[in-house]
Structure formats: structure tokens, C-alpha cells
Amino acid sequence: MRLFPLKLVLAGLLAAALSAAALGGEVKFQLLDLTRYQTFVRNWDDQKQPALYALIENKEQWDKVFHPAPVNSEKPVAPEPAVFFDHDLLVVARVQPAPARLDTQTKSPVFKVQGVSVSDGGLVMKYQYAQPANPKPKATYSIKTFLVVLVPKGKYASAAFIENGQSIGSLNLKAGQWCVPAPKD
């Protein structure tokens, strides 16, 4: 019986998983733990474009969508560079009324991922968005809430975002469109 080195076996399994994802079907994903980072989503005109959505491939793109908020914190403001080596990040953000208590945001998430798949070379992320009811008393300000999903790094042609069963838009990654609305430099 011949034993193969563990690195070789793992590399083969990773290649097989990425090939399966490229051909179509379900894609394994994980949620980025947003409590690990001291950051917020940049502003955009949410009256014209209610949701911001993106597929982030590198730190430079991360920096165009997210801004550091290093107030009294030792937390990093972005994922480690190794994250971008193995993963692409699907991002969805919305503006909503502030909850009565901000700590309730983590206890009752407004986003719930139903699944990520590949179809015709493009990613499709399906998720539920439940905008919280206006708090009592009514909120006097709004906050940005967002979801970041890690998927295997790939050469995807597009990325579609399906919210509550309805398309909110898609990115033409082949044409270089990676974020809607496009970030301002």
C-alpha cells in the first residue's frame, strides 16, 4: 500500500472542490466574523441604490468598500492577507433604522444566507433580509448593516444576489464590475 503525503492529498481535494464549484452546484461558504474587525461600510446613496453589493478579491477592493474605525480598539480593520489568497468575499450592505439597543443587532441578525452556488460560471448567493421594525421610540439615526460571505477563490464570470427570492442585481465580473454602486476613488 502506497501512502501519499498529506499536502498532496489536501491539494488534490481542494482542486477537486474548486473544479466542482466551477462546473456548477453548491459552493461551500462561511460567514466572516464581523466582530473581529473595527470597520464600517463606506457611504453610498441608498435612496438611488438601496443595497450595496460586491465581490471583493483583494485588500485594495476591501479598502474601497470598508473604512477603518480604530476608536479605542486593538482589533484589525481588515482580514489578514491570507484570506484574500484563498477566498473571494461576497458583500451585501443596507441602511436601516438603528435598533433601540445596538447590542441586539448581533442577537437577531437581519441577514441569513440560504446558500451559494455556481451556475454558468457565475456565483449566485441567496439570502434572507429582514429589516427590523422601527424601534420604539422611533430611531433618530440609521446604521449600515452588512453581510460578508467567504467563498473559494475563483475566476467567476458574474455574481448574482438574490434577496428574499428576488434579484437585487448582479455583477459583471468579466467586464471588471465588482461593486454596485461603484466606489469613488
C-alpha positions as CSV (number, residue, x, y, z in Angstrom):
1,M,0.0,0.0,0.0
2,R,1.4,3.4,-1.0
3,L,0.8,6.4,1.2
4,F,0.7,9.9,-0.3
5,P,1.9,13.0,1.6
6,L,-0.8,14.9,3.4
7,K,-0.1,18.1,1.5
8,L,-0.6,16.3,-1.9
9,V,-3.8,14.8,-0.8
10,L,-5.2,18.1,0.6
11,A,-4.1,19.9,-2.6
12,G,-6.0,17.3,-4.7
13,L,-9.1,17.6,-2.6
14,L,-9.0,21.4,-2.8
15,A,-8.5,21.3,-6.6
16,A,-11.5,18.9,-6.9
17,A,-13.7,21.1,-4.8
18,L,-12.8,24.2,-6.8
19,S,-13.4,22.3,-10.1
20,A,-16.8,21.2,-8.9
21,A,-17.6,24.7,-8.0
22,A,-16.5,26.0,-11.4
23,L,-18.7,23.4,-13.1
24,G,-21.8,24.3,-11.1
25,G,-23.6,23.3,-8.0
26,E,-23.4,24.3,-4.3
27,V,-20.4,26.1,-3.1
28,K,-19.1,25.7,0.5
29,F,-19.1,29.1,2.2
30,Q,-18.5,30.6,5.6
31,L,-19.5,33.9,7.2
32,L,-16.8,36.3,8.1
33,D,-17.0,37.1,11.8
34,L,-17.6,40.8,11.6
35,T,-17.0,41.2,15.4
36,R,-13.3,40.6,14.7
37,Y,-12.8,43.9,12.8
38,Q,-13.2,47.5,13.7
39,T,-14.6,48.8,10.4
40,F,-17.7,50.1,8.7
41,V,-19.1,50.3,5.2
42,R,-18.5,53.5,3.3
43,N,-21.4,55.8,2.4
44,W,-23.4,55.5,-0.7
45,D,-26.7,57.0,-1.9
46,D,-29.1,54.4,-0.5
47,Q,-32.1,56.3,-2.0
48,K,-30.9,55.6,-5.5
49,Q,-29.3,52.2,-4.7
50,P,-30.9,50.6,-1.6
51,A,-28.3,47.8,-1.3
52,L,-24.5,47.9,-1.9
53,Y,-23.2,44.6,-3.2
54,A,-19.7,43.4,-4.2
55,L,-17.3,40.6,-4.8
56,I,-14.1,41.5,-3.1
57,E,-10.9,39.8,-4.3
58,N,-8.2,41.7,-2.6
59,K,-7.3,44.2,0.2
60,E,-7.4,47.1,-2.2
61,Q,-11.0,46.4,-3.0
62,W,-11.8,45.9,0.7
63,D,-10.3,49.3,1.4
64,K,-12.6,50.9,-1.2
65,V,-15.8,49.4,0.4
66,F,-14.8,49.5,4.1
67,H,-13.3,52.2,6.2
68,P,-11.4,51.7,9.4
69,A,-12.9,52.8,12.7
70,P,-9.9,52.4,15.1
71,V,-11.6,54.0,18.1
72,N,-10.3,52.6,21.4
73,S,-9.7,49.2,19.8
74,E,-6.9,46.9,19.1
75,K,-9.0,45.0,16.5
76,P,-7.7,44.8,12.9
77,V,-9.5,46.8,10.3
78,A,-9.3,44.2,7.6
79,P,-8.9,40.5,7.2
80,E,-5.4,39.1,7.1
81,P,-3.8,39.0,3.6
82,A,-4.0,35.2,3.6
83,V,-7.8,35.4,3.5
84,F,-7.7,37.0,0.0
85,F,-5.3,34.3,-1.2
86,D,-7.8,31.5,-0.8
87,H,-11.2,33.3,-0.8
88,D,-13.3,35.9,-2.5
89,L,-15.8,37.8,-0.3
90,L,-19.4,38.4,-1.3
91,V,-20.7,41.5,0.5
92,V,-24.2,42.9,0.8
93,A,-24.9,46.1,2.8
94,R,-28.1,48.0,3.6
95,V,-29.1,51.1,5.6
96,Q,-31.7,50.6,8.3
97,P,-33.2,52.4,11.3
98,A,-31.0,52.0,14.3
99,P,-32.3,49.4,16.8
100,A,-33.2,50.6,20.3
101,R,-30.1,48.8,21.6
102,L,-27.2,48.2,19.3
103,D,-26.2,45.0,21.0
104,T,-29.4,43.4,19.8
105,Q,-28.0,43.6,16.3
106,T,-25.8,40.6,17.0
107,K,-28.5,38.6,18.7
108,S,-31.1,38.9,15.9
109,P,-29.2,39.0,12.6
110,V,-31.0,40.7,9.7
111,F,-29.2,38.6,7.1
112,K,-29.4,34.8,6.8
113,V,-27.6,33.1,4.0
114,Q,-29.6,30.3,2.3
115,G,-26.9,29.2,0.0
116,V,-24.2,29.9,-2.5
117,S,-24.0,28.1,-5.9
118,V,-22.3,28.4,-9.2
119,S,-24.4,28.5,-12.4
120,D,-22.9,29.1,-15.9
121,G,-19.6,30.2,-14.4
122,G,-21.2,32.8,-12.1
123,L,-21.8,32.8,-8.4
124,V,-25.4,33.0,-7.0
125,M,-25.9,34.0,-3.4
126,K,-29.4,33.5,-1.9
127,Y,-30.2,35.1,1.4
128,Q,-33.0,36.4,3.6
129,Y,-33.0,40.1,4.7
130,A,-35.4,41.0,7.5
131,Q,-35.4,44.8,8.0
132,P,-36.2,45.3,11.7
133,A,-39.4,47.1,12.6
134,N,-38.9,50.7,13.6
135,P,-37.9,50.7,17.3
136,K,-40.0,52.4,19.9
137,P,-39.2,55.2,20.4
138,K,-38.6,55.8,16.7
139,A,-34.9,55.8,15.7
140,T,-33.4,59.2,15.2
141,Y,-30.5,57.9,13.1
142,S,-29.7,54.9,10.8
143,I,-26.9,52.4,10.7
144,K,-25.4,50.2,7.9
145,T,-25.8,46.5,8.4
146,F,-23.8,44.2,6.2
147,L,-23.1,40.6,5.4
148,V,-19.7,39.2,4.3
149,V,-19.5,35.6,2.9
150,L,-16.3,33.8,2.1
151,V,-16.3,31.6,-1.0
152,P,-13.4,29.7,-2.6
153,K,-11.2,31.9,-4.8
154,G,-12.2,31.6,-8.4
155,K,-12.4,33.1,-11.9
156,Y,-16.2,33.7,-11.7
157,A,-17.9,35.4,-14.7
158,S,-20.6,37.1,-12.6
159,A,-22.1,37.3,-9.1
160,A,-25.9,37.5,-8.6
161,F,-27.5,38.5,-5.3
162,I,-31.0,37.0,-4.6
163,E,-32.7,38.6,-1.6
164,N,-35.9,37.1,-0.2
165,G,-36.3,35.3,-3.6
166,Q,-35.9,38.4,-5.7
167,S,-32.8,39.5,-7.6
168,I,-31.4,42.8,-6.3
169,G,-28.7,42.8,-9.0
170,S,-25.6,41.1,-10.4
171,L,-22.0,42.0,-11.1
172,N,-20.4,41.5,-14.5
173,L,-17.0,40.4,-13.1
174,K,-15.7,39.6,-16.6
175,A,-16.1,43.3,-17.5
176,G,-14.4,44.4,-14.3
177,Q,-17.6,45.4,-12.4
178,W,-17.0,44.2,-8.8
179,C,-19.1,46.6,-6.8
180,V,-22.5,48.3,-7.1
181,P,-22.6,51.2,-6.7
182,A,-19.1,51.6,-8.0
183,P,-16.8,53.0,-5.3
184,K,-15.4,56.5,-5.7
185,D,-11.6,56.7,-5.7
